[in-house]
Amino acid sequence: MSYFLKETDYNAQIRSQILGILTNDTEDTLHLAELAAQEEIESHLRTRYDVAQIFDLDQEDADRSKLIVLYMIDITLYHLHSNITPDNVPEIRYLRYQRAMEWLKKVADAKISPNLPEYPESENPFDKGGGQFFFGGSNEKVSERY
């Protein structure tokens, strides 16, 4: 079975011996954490970007978004560490996870526009048509003093 992340993707961030300890040398643990990280990323990107194309398993390594790979590894490693010792996650893992989540929130809020494949306008399943926004509010505050 093929997965979005490759074994060699982890080499820049963690030694294989440490990764083996975190996963108890079982591939299933690693792949479950990867799938959880992918779901977390997709939940932030789904409304604007074509996540099926972003996480396409037939892509060449050069075609995969380097930022998505980086943040997916950060989120995966955070989940693996928190699986072993939830109250004692290494600070670097926690900080990198926080940075990944901040980036995803900014992308979801359209404050950042990464180079990711967007839905074609006619095929966006989240476009309700019309493109109008509803803004709520209230009347100005009125003073009852005379």
C-alpha positions as a Markdown table, in Angstrom:
| # | Residue | x | y | z |
|---|---|---|---|---|
| 1 | Met | 0.0 | 0.0 | 0.0 |
| 2 | Ser | 1.4 | 3.4 | -0.9 |
| 3 | Tyr | 1.2 | 6.5 | 1.3 |
| 4 | Phe | 1.7 | 10.2 | 0.7 |
| 5 | Leu | 4.8 | 10.4 | 2.9 |
| 6 | Lys | 7.9 | 8.4 | 2.0 |
| 7 | Glu | 10.3 | 6.9 | 4.6 |
| 8 | Thr | 13.0 | 9.2 | 3.4 |
| 9 | Asp | 10.9 | 12.3 | 4.0 |
| 10 | Tyr | 11.6 | 11.9 | 7.8 |
| 11 | Asn | 15.4 | 12.0 | 7.4 |
| 12 | Ala | 15.6 | 15.8 | 7.6 |
| 13 | Gln | 13.7 | 16.0 | 10.9 |
| 14 | Ile | 14.3 | 12.9 | 12.9 |
| 15 | Arg | 16.7 | 10.0 | 13.0 |
| 16 | Ser | 15.4 | 6.6 | 12.0 |
| 17 | Gln | 16.3 | 5.1 | 15.4 |
| 18 | Ile | 14.2 | 7.7 | 17.2 |
| 19 | Leu | 11.3 | 7.2 | 14.7 |
| 20 | Gly | 11.5 | 3.4 | 15.4 |
| 21 | Ile | 11.2 | 4.0 | 19.1 |
| 22 | Leu | 8.2 | 6.3 | 18.6 |
| 23 | Thr | 6.4 | 3.8 | 16.4 |
| 24 | Asn | 7.5 | 0.8 | 18.3 |
| 25 | Asp | 9.0 | -0.4 | 15.0 |
| 26 | Thr | 5.6 | -1.0 | 13.5 |
| 27 | Glu | 4.6 | 0.6 | 10.2 |
| 28 | Asp | 0.9 | 0.6 | 11.2 |
| 29 | Thr | 1.5 | 3.1 | 14.0 |
| 30 | Leu | 3.4 | 5.5 | 11.7 |
| 31 | His | 0.7 | 5.3 | 9.0 |
| 32 | Leu | -2.1 | 5.9 | 11.4 |
| 33 | Ala | -0.4 | 9.0 | 12.6 |
| 34 | Glu | 0.2 | 10.1 | 9.0 |
| 35 | Leu | -3.4 | 9.6 | 8.1 |
| 36 | Ala | -4.5 | 11.6 | 11.1 |
| 37 | Ala | -2.1 | 14.4 | 10.1 |
| 38 | Gln | -3.4 | 14.3 | 6.6 |
| 39 | Glu | -7.0 | 14.6 | 7.8 |
| 40 | Glu | -6.0 | 17.5 | 10.0 |
| 41 | Ile | -4.4 | 19.3 | 7.0 |
| 42 | Glu | -7.3 | 18.5 | 4.7 |
| 43 | Ser | -9.8 | 19.9 | 7.2 |
| 44 | His | -8.2 | 23.3 | 6.9 |
| 45 | Leu | -7.5 | 23.2 | 3.1 |
| 46 | Arg | -10.6 | 21.5 | 1.8 |
| 47 | Thr | -12.8 | 24.6 | 1.2 |
| 48 | Arg | -10.3 | 26.3 | -1.1 |
| 49 | Tyr | -7.9 | 23.7 | -2.4 |
| 50 | Asp | -8.3 | 20.4 | -4.2 |
| 51 | Val | -7.0 | 18.1 | -1.5 |
| 52 | Ala | -7.4 | 15.0 | -3.7 |
| 53 | Gln | -4.8 | 16.5 | -6.1 |
| 54 | Ile | -2.6 | 17.7 | -3.2 |
| 55 | Phe | -2.4 | 14.3 | -1.7 |
| 56 | Asp | -2.4 | 12.3 | -4.9 |
| 57 | Leu | -0.4 | 9.2 | -4.4 |
| 58 | Asp | 0.7 | 9.0 | -8.0 |
| 59 | Gln | 2.6 | 12.2 | -7.9 |
| 60 | Glu | 6.3 | 12.3 | -8.4 |
| 61 | Asp | 8.3 | 13.4 | -5.3 |
| 62 | Ala | 9.3 | 16.7 | -7.1 |
| 63 | Asp | 5.6 | 17.5 | -7.7 |
| 64 | Arg | 4.6 | 17.2 | -4.0 |
| 65 | Ser | 4.3 | 20.5 | -2.1 |
| 66 | Lys | 7.4 | 20.8 | 0.1 |
| 67 | Leu | 5.4 | 22.8 | 2.7 |
| 68 | Ile | 2.7 | 20.2 | 2.9 |
| 69 | Val | 5.3 | 17.5 | 3.3 |
| 70 | Leu | 7.1 | 19.5 | 6.0 |
| 71 | Tyr | 4.0 | 20.3 | 8.0 |
| 72 | Met | 2.6 | 16.8 | 7.7 |
| 73 | Ile | 5.8 | 15.4 | 9.2 |
| 74 | Asp | 5.6 | 18.0 | 12.0 |
| 75 | Ile | 2.0 | 17.1 | 12.8 |
| 76 | Thr | 2.7 | 13.3 | 12.5 |
| 77 | Leu | 5.7 | 13.5 | 14.8 |
| 78 | Tyr | 3.8 | 15.6 | 17.3 |
| 79 | His | 1.0 | 12.9 | 17.4 |
| 80 | Leu | 3.5 | 10.1 | 17.8 |
| 81 | His | 5.2 | 11.9 | 20.7 |
| 82 | Ser | 1.9 | 12.7 | 22.4 |
| 83 | Asn | 0.9 | 9.0 | 22.0 |
| 84 | Ile | 3.8 | 8.0 | 24.2 |
| 85 | Thr | 3.9 | 10.8 | 26.7 |
| 86 | Pro | 1.1 | 13.2 | 26.3 |
| 87 | Asp | 2.3 | 15.5 | 29.2 |
| 88 | Asn | 5.9 | 15.4 | 28.1 |
| 89 | Val | 6.0 | 16.2 | 24.4 |
| 90 | Pro | 9.5 | 17.7 | 23.4 |
| 91 | Glu | 9.3 | 21.5 | 23.1 |
| 92 | Ile | 10.6 | 21.4 | 19.5 |
| 93 | Arg | 7.8 | 19.1 | 18.5 |
| 94 | Tyr | 5.2 | 21.2 | 20.2 |
| 95 | Leu | 6.5 | 24.5 | 18.7 |
| 96 | Arg | 6.7 | 23.0 | 15.2 |
| 97 | Tyr | 3.1 | 21.6 | 15.6 |
| 98 | Gln | 1.9 | 25.0 | 16.7 |
| 99 | Arg | 3.7 | 26.7 | 13.7 |
| 100 | Ala | 2.0 | 24.2 | 11.3 |
| 101 | Met | -1.4 | 24.8 | 12.8 |
| 102 | Glu | -0.9 | 28.6 | 12.6 |
| 103 | Trp | 0.0 | 28.3 | 8.9 |
| 104 | Leu | -3.0 | 26.1 | 8.2 |
| 105 | Lys | -5.3 | 28.6 | 9.9 |
| 106 | Lys | -3.9 | 31.5 | 7.9 |
| 107 | Val | -4.3 | 29.5 | 4.7 |
| 108 | Ala | -7.9 | 28.7 | 5.6 |
| 109 | Asp | -8.6 | 32.3 | 6.4 |
| 110 | Ala | -7.1 | 33.4 | 3.1 |
| 111 | Lys | -4.4 | 35.4 | 4.8 |
| 112 | Ile | -1.7 | 33.3 | 3.0 |
| 113 | Ser | -2.0 | 31.9 | -0.5 |
| 114 | Pro | 0.3 | 28.9 | -1.0 |
| 115 | Asn | 1.1 | 27.4 | -4.3 |
| 116 | Leu | -1.5 | 24.6 | -4.1 |
| 117 | Pro | -4.0 | 23.4 | -6.7 |
| 118 | Glu | -7.3 | 25.2 | -6.3 |
| 119 | Tyr | -10.6 | 23.9 | -7.4 |
| 120 | Pro | -11.6 | 25.0 | -10.9 |
| 121 | Glu | -14.4 | 27.6 | -10.3 |
| 122 | Ser | -17.0 | 25.5 | -11.9 |
| 123 | Glu | -16.1 | 22.4 | -9.8 |
| 124 | Asn | -15.7 | 23.8 | -6.3 |
| 125 | Pro | -18.1 | 21.7 | -4.2 |
| 126 | Phe | -18.0 | 24.3 | -1.4 |
| 127 | Asp | -19.2 | 27.2 | -3.7 |
| 128 | Lys | -22.8 | 27.9 | -2.9 |
| 129 | Gly | -23.2 | 30.2 | -5.8 |
| 130 | Gly | -23.7 | 33.9 | -5.8 |
| 131 | Gly | -20.5 | 34.8 | -4.0 |
| 132 | Gln | -22.3 | 37.1 | -1.6 |
| 133 | Phe | -21.4 | 37.3 | 2.0 |
| 134 | Phe | -23.9 | 38.0 | 4.8 |
| 135 | Phe | -22.6 | 40.5 | 7.4 |
| 136 | Gly | -24.4 | 40.8 | 10.7 |
| 137 | Gly | -24.4 | 43.7 | 13.0 |
| 138 | Ser | -26.5 | 46.0 | 15.1 |
| 139 | Asn | -27.6 | 49.6 | 15.3 |
| 140 | Glu | -25.4 | 52.2 | 16.8 |
| 141 | Lys | -25.5 | 52.5 | 20.5 |
| 142 | Val | -28.0 | 55.1 | 21.6 |
| 143 | Ser | -27.6 | 57.1 | 24.8 |
| 144 | Glu | -30.7 | 57.6 | 26.9 |
| 145 | Arg | -29.2 | 60.6 | 28.6 |
| 146 | Tyr | -30.6 | 64.0 | 28.0 |
